[in-house]
Amino acid sequence: MIGAAGDGVSISITGLGCRVPDRVVPNDELSQYVDTSDEWILERTGIRERRMAAPEEALSDLALPAARDALAEAELEGKDVDLLVVATVTPDMSFPSTAAIMADTLGAYGAGAYDLSAGCTGFMYALAQAYATLAGGLARKALVVGGDVLSRILDWSDRSTLVLFGDGAGAVVLETVPERGFLGFELGADGAGGQNLWLPGSGSRLFDDPESHVKMNGREVFKFATRVLVQSGQAVLERCGLTIGDVDVYVPHQANVRIIDHATKKLGIPSERVVINVDRYGNTSSGSIPLALGEARERGLLRPGSLVLMTGMGAGLTWGSALMRWTHDGAVIAEAAA
């Protein structure tokens, strides 16, 4: 699935918010649970520490502050939102959706609200859906949230997954704007690889020996990730008539520094244009790319006119890219909204 933005409605991000739990878990702490060390984890993943939610914290406890910050930056209130999509594999509960819970709390009473599950690619899928809904005239202002509390579904005796993941959430507001923001999207899935990253026993499929923890074939996921990060980014650029040389900011899914390094070298993107924060947050799944966008903004990379390429991949197996011109920063959003 691939497409470039058509002529007509221009849609962009007008607000961004991020939130991670207070608890910092350094690599050394994990050696209490599995046979590992700071050196071992850092060499293989680039991760030094991650954030983990407190026992009483659920996804909405992280997503709501992020959403409020995004709305405030866009100078909107909850009542202004008519679409709320939450990308996650760890909702507060199976139902009601976390999106519905958030819509009620934020005062978005008339909004369409639903959760979306596409693994670590969830935020990219949600962006594409929100864009299409606004472009089709079904909504005017959308709030897109990506976040996960993966610490709830990890096997704390499985080194292969425990060292990789963390908790966090980010949110963006999408609106129509005078200048074109989003330029194109590319999404895909390969269900044949689903059992390389899965949570068996978590739905209606009955298993003889049901599990309650994430299972991953790291070798196969690595091969998949390094391939699709490159292919998806190249595909959306080609469809939009642009090249890697045009990209000002590259925001890949924060799964593993080795995966990111491989993709950036294959694509030929200079390191100073690449956003990396996996060293401090780990892999936050659907929260990964919005948190990295927040990092890019803090570093001063998101300037009006900057060409931003975002690419995610994850369970499904899924992948997805979005290409956009950054149209606002915090200093000019109020002016644009006036």
Secondary structure by P-SEA (a helix, b strand, c coil): ccccccccbbbbbcbbbbbbcccccccccccccccccaaaaaacccccbbbbbcccccaaaaaaaaaaaaaaaaccccccccbbbbbccccccccccaaaaaaaaaccccccccccccccaaaaaaaaaaaaaaaaccccbbbbbbccccccccccccccccccbbbbbbbbbbbbcccccccbbbbbbcccccccccccccccccccccccbbbbaaaaaaaaaaaaaaaaaaaaaaaaccccccccbbbcccccaaaaaaaaaaacccccccccccccccccccccaaaaaaaaaaaccccccbbbbbbbbccccccbbbbbcccccccccccccc
